[in-house]
């Protein structure tokens, strides 16, 4: 865990959905807000709808950050649909720090500090290696890697500079986790 000014973090996600950030914004100025919201490991229960058939399942999920995993813990040993980590995280690289997860919470925190407290505001975040794969020379997205590792990468502070962003109304989205399976003959 580290305390950091998010305005200077390199950004790989180039959007923030204001409606999603608004859920955090009402309490983001509170002293205990960071520990509860940027370092949370709590898994919240969600109501999900599943439509399924042979080798197919479509699962309605509340937001984009869900995954289909196999939990091989001795007491579980099953497939699960789970919400991904609920903490803000950064990854160190080339004397820089990349904000990997927690964009909406970070945005809410900084927006609640506007205008006077932004430069003094900080976040508690987890220092991880989660973004190493996107920053490595073997990254599947070399264009993004070149931008992040370049001389002037996009910074999280750019989200608060009106010269770089415009507000647009987007169509409301719903999220669906689509699971597909097939049996394949593999040479033994």
Residue pairs with C-beta under 8 A, 6 or more apart in sequence:
1 39
1 124
1 125
1 126
1 127
2 90
2 124
2 125
2 127
3 122
3 123
3 124
3 125
4 90
4 97
4 122
4 123
4 125
5 119
5 121
5 122
5 123
6 99
6 106
6 109
6 110
6 121
6 122
6 123
6 125
6 156
6 157
7 110
7 118
7 119
7 155
7 156
7 157
7 160
8 97
8 155
8 156
8 157
9 90
9 97
9 98
9 99
9 155
9 156
9 157
10 96
10 97
10 98
10 99
10 148
10 153
10 154
10 155
10 156
11 98
11 99
11 103
11 153
11 154
11 155
11 156
11 158
11 159
12 98
12 99
12 100
12 131
12 134
12 144
12 148
12 154
13 99
13 103
14 154
16 103
16 104
16 107
16 159
17 104
17 170
18 167
20 63
20 104
21 104
21 105
21 107
21 108
21 111
22 108
23 108
24 37
24 104
24 105
24 108
24 109
25 108
25 111
25 112
27 33
28 37
28 105
28 108
28 109
28 111
28 112
29 112
29 113
33 109
34 109
34 123
34 124
35 124
37 105
38 87
38 88
38 102
38 105
38 106
38 109
38 123
38 124
38 125
39 87
39 88
39 124
39 125
39 126
40 86
40 87
41 85
41 86
41 87
42 86
43 82
43 83
43 86
44 83
44 86
46 61
46 62
46 83
48 59
48 60
48 61
48 62
48 81
49 59
49 60
50 57
50 58
50 59
50 60
51 57
51 58
51 59
52 58
55 180
55 181
55 182
56 179
56 180
56 181
57 178
57 179
58 176
58 177
58 178
58 179
59 66
59 68
59 81
59 176
59 177
59 178
59 179
60 174
60 175
60 176
61 81
61 175
61 176
61 177
62 175
63 175
64 175
65 83
65 84
66 81
66 82
66 83
66 84
66 175
66 177
67 81
67 82
67 84
67 177
68 79
68 80
68 81
68 177
68 179
69 79
69 80
69 82
70 78
70 79
70 80
71 77
71 78
71 79
71 80
71 82
81 177
84 101
85 101
87 101
87 102
87 125
87 126
88 99
88 101
88 102
88 105
88 106
88 123
88 124
88 125
88 126
89 99
89 100
89 101
89 102
89 125
89 126
89 127
89 128
89 130
90 97
90 98
90 99
90 100
90 125
90 126
90 127
90 128
91 97
91 98
91 100
91 127
91 128
91 129
91 130
91 131
91 132
91 135
92 98
92 127
93 131
93 132
93 135
93 149
94 149
96 153
98 131
98 135
98 148
99 106
99 125
99 156
100 128
100 130
100 131
101 130
102 123
102 125
103 156
106 123
106 156
107 159
109 121
109 123
110 118
110 121
110 159
110 160
111 160
113 120
113 121
114 160
118 160
133 139
134 140
134 141
134 144
134 145
134 148
135 145
135 148
135 149
136 145
137 145
139 145
147 153
147 154
148 154
158 164
158 165
159 165
